[in-house]
Amino acid sequence: MSTLHPAGTVTPATASAEPKKARWEEQLLTGSRGPALGLLVLAVALTIYSPFFLTKDNLLNVIDQVTVLGVLALGMTAVIVIGGIDLSVGAVLALAMMVLGWLSHDGGLPMSLAIAGALATGALAGWVNGAMTTYAKLPAFIATLAMFSVARGLANVITDGQQIVGFPASFDNLASSRLFGWISATVALLIILYLAGHAFLRYRANGRALYALGGSPEVARLAGLRTRKLTIAVYTATGLLAGVAAVILAMRLDSAQPSAATGYELDTIAAVVIGGASLKGGVGSVGGTALGVLIIGVLRNGLSLMSVSPFVQQVVIGVVIALAVMLDVLRRKEA
């Protein structure tokens, strides 16, 4: 039974209701409920608009299309968690792809060695990014912007701007083969990478240390964390994942193109921020990034079903990015 209270006081029922409301708003702003709800609303709207959206073939196509973006976004998640940024992932992907094509065609190496060369190229570019931000003390924006220009230029230098066409059938079939008649081998690889990334950030000491580094680098250093080593390791891993994405994209296109992944940096950052990560660092999750990647993929697929011009799609994605950053500001204010 409730009793009368003086004016201005809160009844027990109201007091219990307000914390629940506050917890819901906090989870909506800081957790993964917001991206999940956004993805659900988007899927329902597209299902109503087009009978082709909620079909097996279209859904599988959406997942296949976001594989490359998903691999890049996984690395970007760690970079943003430590308070950094990487504007070079698309260019590093193109460079690794061209190294793959050059080693397998002009170099005459087996595909296994060509793939290893592409992965090593991506990891080396990432290491250079990390070294420039730690040893040279360059802002991450400047360091990775410089790598963006260098990597894209080298990708064109390798073949004088020409694409390399044709890979062995066994290599191309990996992208089209489906496990259990459903997911492709590349999507299965993406799922494994995300599970490993989630386990690392959540359960490993070094994974938790990334959040401390992003929250306050100076406090992390004083606490005994090897901040320089962690930063270089994160950028190296991001470059390595760009190499993995290059291999996947080469499988899908059956070619290596120096102009590949142009503009992917924007989509990659957008997916991570939409998924709940903060550009200030210290906040982010692999699960949220997965939702952000799916939102980008479903949005692009839906716009294509509506026969919207690719140029207009870029406008829409830009608006979504702006809204995601605004939500990030709201999240930090609520915190």
SVG drawing of the C-alpha trace seen along z (x, -y; Angstrom):
<svg xmlns="http://www.w3.org/2000/svg" viewBox="-2 -20 62 49">
<polyline fill="none" stroke="black" stroke-width="0.4" points="0.0,0.0 1.3,-3.5 1.0,-6.3 0.7,-10.0 3.9,-11.9 4.7,-15.6 4.8,-17.7 8.0,-17.2 8.8,-13.7 8.8,-10.6 6.7,-7.5 8.4,-4.2 6.6,-3.1 7.8,-6.2 11.3,-5.8 11.5,-2.2 10.1,-3.2 12.6,-6.0 15.7,-3.9 14.3,-1.3 13.7,-4.0 17.1,-5.3 18.7,-1.9 16.7,-1.3 17.9,-4.7 21.5,-4.0 21.5,-0.6 19.9,-2.1 22.6,-4.7 25.7,-2.8 24.9,0.8 24.0,2.8 20.2,2.4 20.2,-0.8 22.0,0.8 19.9,4.0 16.7,2.0 17.8,0.0 18.6,3.1 15.3,4.6 13.3,1.5 15.3,1.3 14.7,5.0 10.9,4.7 10.7,1.6 12.5,3.2 10.4,6.4 7.2,4.3 8.6,2.4 10.0,5.3 9.0,9.0 12.5,9.9 14.3,8.6 13.4,11.4 14.4,14.3 17.2,16.8 19.2,15.7 19.0,12.0 19.9,12.4 22.9,14.6 23.9,12.0 23.8,9.3 26.1,11.4 28.5,12.1 28.6,8.5 29.6,7.3 32.4,9.9 35.2,7.5 33.7,4.6 33.3,6.9 37.0,8.0 38.1,4.4 35.7,3.2 37.0,5.9 40.4,4.3 39.0,0.8 37.1,1.7 40.4,2.3 41.9,-0.9 38.9,-3.0 38.8,-1.3 42.4,-2.5 41.4,-6.0 43.0,-5.9 41.8,-6.0 43.0,-4.4 42.2,-6.1 44.5,-3.7 42.6,-0.4 41.2,-0.6 44.5,-1.6 46.4,1.1 43.8,3.6 44.5,2.4 48.2,2.7 48.0,6.2 45.7,7.2 48.2,6.0 51.1,7.8 49.0,10.9 48.3,10.6 51.9,9.7 53.5,12.5 51.1,15.1 51.3,13.9 54.6,12.1 56.5,13.7 55.2,17.2 54.8,18.2 52.2,20.7 49.0,19.1 49.8,20.1 53.0,18.0 51.3,15.1 48.6,15.1 51.4,15.0 53.0,12.1 49.7,10.2 49.2,10.8 52.7,9.7 52.3,6.6 49.2,5.6 50.8,6.3 53.9,4.3 51.8,1.3 49.9,1.6 53.2,1.8 54.4,-1.4 51.2,-3.1 51.7,-2.1 55.4,-3.1 54.5,-6.5 52.0,-7.1 54.2,-5.9 57.8,-6.5 57.4,-9.5 54.6,-10.9 52.4,-11.7 48.6,-12.0 46.9,-8.9 44.9,-10.9 48.1,-12.2 50.0,-9.0 47.3,-6.9 46.5,-9.6 50.1,-9.5 49.9,-5.7 46.7,-6.0 48.5,-8.0 51.7,-5.8 49.8,-2.5 47.4,-3.7 50.3,-5.0 52.3,-1.8 49.3,0.2 49.3,-1.7 53.1,-1.6 53.3,2.2 51.5,2.6 51.4,-1.0 47.8,-1.3 46.7,1.9 44.6,4.6 45.7,8.2 43.0,10.6 42.6,14.3 43.5,16.5 43.5,20.3 40.0,21.9 40.7,23.5 41.4,20.0 38.2,18.4 36.0,21.3 36.7,20.6 34.5,17.5 31.6,19.2 31.6,22.6 29.0,22.9 29.1,24.9 26.0,26.9 24.4,25.2 24.2,21.9 27.2,19.7 30.3,19.3 33.8,20.2 34.6,16.5 31.6,15.8 32.6,18.8 36.1,17.2 34.5,13.9 32.4,15.6 35.5,17.3 37.5,14.0 34.7,12.2 34.4,15.0 38.1,14.8 38.0,11.0 35.2,11.1 37.0,13.6 40.2,11.6 38.6,8.2 36.4,9.7 38.4,12.5 42.1,11.7 44.1,9.4 45.7,7.6 42.2,7.2 40.9,5.5 44.0,3.4 43.0,1.9 40.0,0.3 42.2,-1.1 44.5,-2.5 41.6,-4.2 40.1,-5.5 43.3,-7.3 46.7,-6.6 48.6,-8.3 46.8,-6.4 47.4,-3.1 51.1,-3.9 51.3,-4.7 49.5,-1.4 52.3,0.5 50.7,1.2 53.1,1.3 51.1,-1.3 53.6,-1.7 53.7,2.1 49.9,2.4 49.4,-0.4 51.8,1.0 50.2,4.5 46.7,3.1 47.7,1.3 49.7,4.3 46.7,6.5 44.5,4.1 46.9,4.1 46.9,7.9 43.1,8.0 43.3,5.6 45.5,8.2 42.9,10.9 40.2,8.7 42.4,8.2 42.5,12.0 38.8,12.3 38.1,9.5 40.5,11.0 38.6,14.3 35.3,12.5 36.5,10.4 38.9,12.9 41.3,10.0 43.5,7.6 42.7,3.9 44.7,0.9 41.5,-1.1 39.9,1.6 38.2,0.6 38.1,-3.1 36.0,-4.8 36.0,-1.7 37.6,-3.8 34.4,-5.7 32.2,-2.7 34.5,-0.9 34.6,-3.8 30.8,-4.2 30.1,-0.5 32.2,-0.7 30.6,-3.9 27.1,-2.8 27.8,0.3 28.3,-1.8 32.0,-2.5 33.1,-6.0 35.6,-8.0 37.0,-9.2 38.2,-5.7 37.6,-3.3 34.2,-2.1 33.4,0.5 32.6,4.2 32.9,6.8 29.2,7.6 28.2,4.0 30.5,3.7 28.8,6.8 25.5,5.1 26.9,1.9 28.3,3.9 24.9,5.5 23.2,2.2 25.5,0.8 25.0,3.9 21.2,4.0 20.9,0.3 22.9,0.6 21.0,3.7 17.7,2.0 18.6,-1.1 19.6,1.1 16.2,2.9 14.6,-0.6 16.8,-1.3 18.4,-4.2 21.5,-5.6 24.9,-4.6 25.7,-8.3 22.5,-8.9 23.5,-5.9 26.7,-7.7 24.6,-10.7 22.5,-8.4 25.5,-6.7 27.0,-10.1 23.8,-11.1 23.9,-7.9 27.5,-8.5 26.6,-12.0 23.7,-10.6 26.0,-7.9 28.5,-10.5 25.7,-12.6 24.6,-9.6 28.2,-9.1 28.1,-12.6 24.8,-11.9 26.3,-8.7 29.2,-10.6 26.9,-13.3 24.8,-10.6 27.9,-8.9"/>
</svg>
